Amino acid sequence: MADGVPDLDLRLVRYFTALAEHGTFARAAEALHVAQPSLSRQLQRLEDALGVRLLERTTQGSRLTAAGEAFLPRAQTLLQHADQAVRAARDAAPPRTITIGYVEDLSITAAVRDLRRRHPDAHVRTRHLDWHETRALPDGRVDALVVRTPLPIATDDLDLTVLYEESRVLVLPASHRLAGKEVVALADFADEPMVACAGAPAAWTGFWRLEPRPDQGGAPLAAMPADTIEDKLEAVAEGQAVALIAANDPRVTARDDLVTVAVDGIEPCHVVVATRRADPNPLVGQFRRSAQIHLIPR
């Protein structure tokens, strides 16, 4: 931050312009593939950063304040310039360049090493991402993404190549009443609060909270949502909630205050390579081949 001007999160600016375009939180949330409460929180974050009210919430929807009217055209220009900057950088990059993203605890080392060995003249870069940064793929900041399903973004314009399936397990405090079980059913922990990740779309949250439940209801909510998986595990360790997590996630086994238990009758997640549909970069297909050979558990 310089001279009192805040550093703007382009994602929040994009949310604001979408809301201005669609007029209501419901329509904007649907277009952005996020939950309405999350969209409202993100807009509040932007207003807090700017120190002004951008929107007036009404029973009919929302309308821009004078500050919002002044900010909107500049916000649209800012996003246009950001897109142009990304395209300019990509156009200026040396030929045979690929940026590979990988999310959370997943590892891509073996596949990247193989790709570099087979294409020593290529410029192969990697980028570690948190779960909420997967828009890096459709936004063009990465060319391939190794990630678990479901993705917290729309996949209509993406190709997904399944590498392997992975069970989901219940994470509990080591002192929990179910900690000694080998397998549990949903009914065993249906009344336990579960942590929601702040800003996650409804479909993604529902998958990791086993919603909707058989009675069409939702899981009890933990007191506070989590911004990261690490925050979620911390809430579990403190006894505030339980959570589902991928069975091979090493962030659980690294802690002695958490245990995992298999859950009967729930579908697994899948580890996939996600790419933009019809991407002309030949290295994208080459990386997919390396991933299918070297990222499969033995």
JOFENKA-V898052 format. One record per pair of residues at least 6 apart in sequence whose ideal C-beta (glycine too) atoms are under 7 Angstrom apart, sorted by sequence separation. I is the first residue (numbers start at 1). J is the second residue. D is the distance in Angstrom with one decimal. If there is no record, write none. Layout:
I | J | D
I | J | D
//
This chain:
1 | 7 | 5.7
19 | 25 | 6.8
22 | 28 | 4.2
29 | 35 | 6.3
47 | 53 | 5.9
56 | 62 | 6.5
102 | 108 | 4.6
136 | 142 | 4.7
172 | 178 | 5.9
178 | 184 | 5.6
206 | 212 | 6.9
212 | 218 | 6.8
213 | 219 | 6.9
226 | 232 | 4.1
235 | 241 | 5.2
236 | 242 | 6.1
252 | 258 | 5.3
29 | 36 | 4.5
32 | 39 | 6.7
47 | 54 | 5.5
55 | 62 | 4.8
56 | 63 | 5.3
129 | 136 | 5.9
172 | 179 | 5.2
211 | 218 | 4.9
236 | 243 | 5.2
245 | 252 | 6.1
46 | 54 | 6.9
64 | 72 | 6.5
100 | 108 | 6.1
116 | 124 | 5.3
137 | 145 | 4.6
197 | 205 | 6.6
211 | 219 | 6.0
252 | 260 | 5.7
19 | 28 | 4.2
22 | 31 | 5.9
55 | 64 | 6.3
56 | 65 | 5.7
115 | 124 | 5.7
196 | 205 | 5.5
210 | 219 | 6.5
226 | 235 | 6.1
275 | 284 | 5.2
18 | 28 | 4.7
26 | 36 | 6.2
29 | 39 | 4.7
54 | 64 | 6.7
55 | 65 | 6.5
178 | 188 | 6.1
209 | 219 | 4.7
25 | 36 | 5.0
28 | 39 | 6.2
54 | 65 | 6.0
134 | 145 | 6.5
178 | 189 | 6.6
232 | 243 | 5.3
43 | 55 | 6.5
53 | 65 | 5.1
100 | 112 | 6.4
112 | 124 | 6.1
18 | 31 | 5.8
54 | 67 | 5.8
55 | 68 | 5.8
134 | 147 | 6.1
196 | 209 | 6.6
222 | 235 | 5.8
275 | 288 | 6.9
18 | 32 | 5.5
25 | 39 | 5.7
53 | 67 | 6.3
54 | 68 | 3.8
112 | 126 | 6.0
170 | 184 | 6.2
25 | 40 | 6.2
52 | 67 | 4.2
127 | 142 | 5.6
138 | 153 | 6.6
194 | 209 | 4.9
273 | 288 | 5.1
15 | 32 | 6.4
54 | 71 | 6.1
134 | 151 | 5.8
223 | 240 | 6.1
108 | 126 | 6.6
134 | 152 | 5.8
135 | 153 | 5.6
222 | 240 | 5.3
233 | 251 | 6.3
237 | 255 | 6.8
273 | 291 | 4.9
134 | 153 | 5.1
138 | 157 | 6.6
170 | 189 | 6.5
222 | 241 | 3.8
233 | 252 | 6.8
132 | 152 | 6.6
237 | 257 | 4.7
131 | 152 | 6.1
137 | 158 | 6.9
230 | 251 | 6.8
237 | 258 | 5.7
229 | 251 | 6.7
236 | 258 | 6.3
96 | 119 | 6.9
190 | 213 | 6.8
246 | 269 | 5.9
15 | 39 | 6.1
19 | 43 | 6.6
98 | 122 | 6.8
102 | 126 | 6.8
186 | 210 | 6.1
96 | 121 | 6.2
194 | 219 | 4.3
196 | 221 | 6.2
233 | 258 | 6.4
96 | 122 | 4.3
97 | 123 | 4.3
98 | 124 | 5.7
99 | 125 | 4.6
100 | 126 | 5.2
101 | 127 | 4.8
102 | 128 | 6.1
103 | 129 | 5.1
104 | 130 | 6.8
194 | 220 | 6.9
15 | 42 | 5.1
16 | 43 | 6.2
96 | 123 | 6.5
102 | 129 | 7.0
104 | 131 | 5.8
193 | 220 | 4.4
195 | 222 | 4.5
198 | 225 | 4.1
15 | 43 | 6.2
99 | 127 | 5.9
101 | 129 | 5.0
103 | 131 | 5.9
192 | 220 | 6.9
193 | 221 | 6.1
194 | 222 | 6.4
197 | 225 | 6.4
198 | 226 | 6.6
94 | 123 | 5.6
191 | 220 | 6.6
193 | 222 | 4.4
196 | 225 | 4.7
197 | 226 | 5.5
198 | 227 | 5.2
12 | 42 | 5.5
16 | 46 | 5.7
195 | 225 | 6.9
103 | 134 | 6.4
195 | 226 | 5.1
12 | 45 | 5.9
13 | 46 | 7.0
12 | 46 | 4.1
210 | 244 | 6.9
101 | 136 | 5.6
197 | 232 | 6.7
101 | 137 | 6.6
208 | 244 | 5.2
24 | 61 | 4.1
25 | 62 | 6.6
195 | 232 | 4.5
16 | 54 | 6.3
23 | 61 | 5.2
24 | 62 | 6.6
108 | 146 | 5.2
106 | 146 | 5.3
195 | 235 | 5.0
8 | 49 | 6.9
101 | 142 | 3.6
100 | 142 | 6.5
103 | 145 | 6.8
6 | 49 | 4.6
19 | 62 | 6.6
99 | 142 | 4.7
100 | 143 | 6.9
103 | 146 | 6.8
6 | 50 | 6.6
20 | 64 | 6.1
99 | 143 | 5.3
100 | 144 | 5.0
101 | 145 | 4.4
102 | 146 | 4.5
103 | 147 | 4.3
98 | 143 | 4.9
98 | 144 | 6.9
195 | 241 | 4.7
193 | 240 | 6.8
194 | 241 | 5.6
152 | 200 | 5.7
193 | 241 | 4.3
194 | 242 | 6.1
195 | 243 | 5.3
152 | 201 | 5.5
192 | 241 | 6.9
194 | 243 | 6.0
90 | 140 | 6.4
192 | 242 | 4.7
20 | 72 | 5.3
152 | 204 | 4.2
150 | 203 | 6.0
189 | 242 | 5.7
86 | 140 | 5.3
150 | 204 | 5.5
17 | 72 | 6.8
86 | 141 | 6.8
210 | 266 | 6.6
150 | 207 | 5.2
17 | 75 | 5.4
16 | 75 | 6.1
17 | 76 | 5.7
13 | 75 | 5.0
17 | 79 | 6.5
171 | 233 | 6.7
173 | 236 | 6.2
172 | 236 | 6.9
173 | 237 | 5.9
13 | 78 | 6.1
14 | 79 | 6.1
171 | 236 | 5.3
13 | 79 | 6.2
173 | 239 | 5.1
132 | 199 | 5.7
10 | 79 | 6.7
172 | 242 | 5.6
171 | 242 | 6.5
10 | 82 | 5.6
170 | 242 | 6.0
171 | 243 | 4.8
170 | 244 | 6.2
171 | 245 | 5.1
168 | 244 | 4.9
169 | 245 | 6.3
168 | 245 | 7.0
184 | 261 | 5.3
168 | 246 | 6.3
169 | 247 | 4.8
183 | 261 | 6.9
168 | 247 | 6.7
183 | 262 | 4.6
184 | 263 | 5.9
185 | 264 | 5.0
166 | 246 | 5.1
167 | 247 | 4.3
179 | 259 | 4.8
181 | 261 | 5.2
182 | 262 | 6.6
184 | 264 | 7.0
185 | 265 | 6.6
166 | 247 | 5.7
171 | 252 | 5.8
183 | 264 | 5.2
166 | 248 | 5.7
174 | 256 | 6.9
174 | 257 | 5.2
178 | 261 | 6.0
173 | 257 | 6.6
174 | 258 | 6.4
173 | 258 | 6.7
174 | 259 | 5.3
171 | 258 | 5.7
172 | 259 | 5.5
171 | 260 | 5.6
172 | 261 | 6.4
170 | 260 | 6.6
169 | 260 | 4.2
170 | 261 | 4.8
169 | 261 | 6.4
169 | 262 | 5.8
170 | 263 | 5.2
169 | 263 | 6.5
167 | 262 | 6.9
168 | 263 | 6.5
130 | 228 | 6.4
131 | 229 | 6.9
148 | 246 | 6.0
168 | 266 | 5.9
168 | 268 | 6.3
167 | 268 | 5.0
168 | 269 | 6.0
166 | 268 | 5.7
165 | 268 | 4.4
166 | 269 | 5.4
166 | 270 | 6.9
165 | 270 | 5.1
166 | 271 | 6.0
164 | 271 | 5.6
162 | 270 | 5.0
163 | 271 | 4.8
163 | 272 | 6.2
162 | 272 | 5.3
163 | 273 | 6.5
161 | 272 | 5.9
160 | 272 | 4.6
161 | 273 | 4.5
160 | 274 | 5.4
158 | 274 | 5.2
159 | 275 | 5.1
158 | 275 | 6.7
158 | 276 | 6.3
159 | 277 | 5.3
157 | 276 | 6.6
158 | 277 | 6.2
33 | 153 | 6.3
149 | 269 | 5.4
157 | 277 | 5.2
33 | 154 | 5.0
148 | 269 | 4.8
149 | 270 | 4.6
148 | 270 | 6.9
148 | 271 | 5.6
149 | 272 | 5.9
151 | 274 | 6.5
104 | 229 | 6.1
146 | 271 | 6.9
147 | 272 | 6.4
146 | 273 | 5.8
147 | 274 | 5.8
161 | 288 | 5.5
163 | 291 | 6.0
144 | 273 | 5.8
145 | 274 | 4.4
163 | 292 | 6.5
144 | 275 | 5.1
161 | 292 | 7.0
143 | 275 | 7.0
163 | 295 | 5.4
164 | 296 | 5.5
163 | 296 | 6.0
164 | 297 | 6.1
143 | 279 | 6.6
137 | 274 | 5.9
138 | 276 | 6.8
143 | 281 | 5.8
137 | 276 | 6.6
144 | 284 | 5.6
143 | 284 | 5.5
144 | 287 | 5.2
105 | 249 | 5.1
105 | 250 | 5.8
146 | 291 | 6.6
105 | 251 | 5.8
146 | 295 | 7.0
41 | 198 | 6.7
42 | 199 | 6.4
38 | 198 | 6.7
38 | 199 | 4.7
122 | 283 | 5.9
38 | 200 | 6.8
119 | 283 | 6.8
34 | 199 | 6.9
106 | 271 | 6.6
35 | 201 | 6.0
34 | 201 | 5.0
35 | 202 | 4.8
119 | 286 | 6.6
33 | 201 | 5.0
118 | 286 | 7.0
115 | 286 | 6.1
115 | 287 | 5.3
115 | 290 | 4.7
111 | 287 | 6.6
114 | 290 | 4.3
111 | 290 | 4.1
114 | 293 | 6.9
111 | 291 | 4.4
114 | 294 | 5.3
98 | 281 | 6.3
111 | 294 | 4.6
110 | 294 | 3.9
111 | 295 | 5.2
98 | 283 | 4.0
110 | 295 | 6.4
98 | 284 | 6.6
96 | 283 | 6.3
100 | 287 | 6.0
108 | 295 | 6.7
98 | 287 | 6.3
//
